[in-house]
Amino acid sequence: MLIYMLAIAMTVAMLIATLLGLHHEAQRVRVKANTKRFEGFGPRKPYRHH
């Protein structure tokens, strides 16, 4: 019985870790998409002193 309880606990912990990882990845992609959307007109060129 103890083995089954440990297996269930580990399974639940892995599911929670997977959900947190997916949430983090989705948030990163969302931020990347939003910054790409608000760059303005055309590609940005870095300012250089010559």
C-alpha positions in Angstrom: 0.0 0.0 0.0 2.9 2.4 0.8 4.4 1.8 -2.7 1.1 2.8 -4.3 0.8 6.0 -2.2 4.4 7.0 -3.2 3.7 6.3 -6.8 0.5 8.4 -6.7 2.4 11.2 -4.9 5.2 11.2 -7.5 2.7 11.1 -10.4 0.8 14.1 -9.0 4.1 16.0 -8.4 5.2 15.3 -12.0 1.9 16.5 -13.4 2.1 19.7 -11.4 5.7 20.3 -12.5 4.6 19.7 -16.1 1.7 22.1 -15.8 4.0 24.8 -14.3 6.5 24.2 -17.1 3.9 24.5 -19.8 2.5 27.7 -18.2 6.0 29.2 -18.0 6.7 28.4 -21.7 3.3 29.8 -22.8 4.0 33.0 -20.9 7.4 33.3 -22.5 6.0 32.8 -26.0 3.2 35.3 -25.2 5.7 38.0 -24.1 7.8 37.4 -27.2 4.8 37.7 -29.5 3.7 40.9 -27.7 7.1 42.5 -28.1 7.3 41.6 -31.7 3.8 43.1 -32.3 4.7 46.5 -30.7 8.0 47.2 -32.4 6.5 49.9 -34.6 6.9 50.4 -38.3 9.6 48.2 -39.9 12.6 46.6 -38.3 14.6 48.4 -35.7 18.1 49.3 -36.6 20.6 49.9 -33.7 21.9 53.4 -33.4 25.7 53.6 -34.1 28.3 56.3 -33.8 30.8 56.4 -36.6 
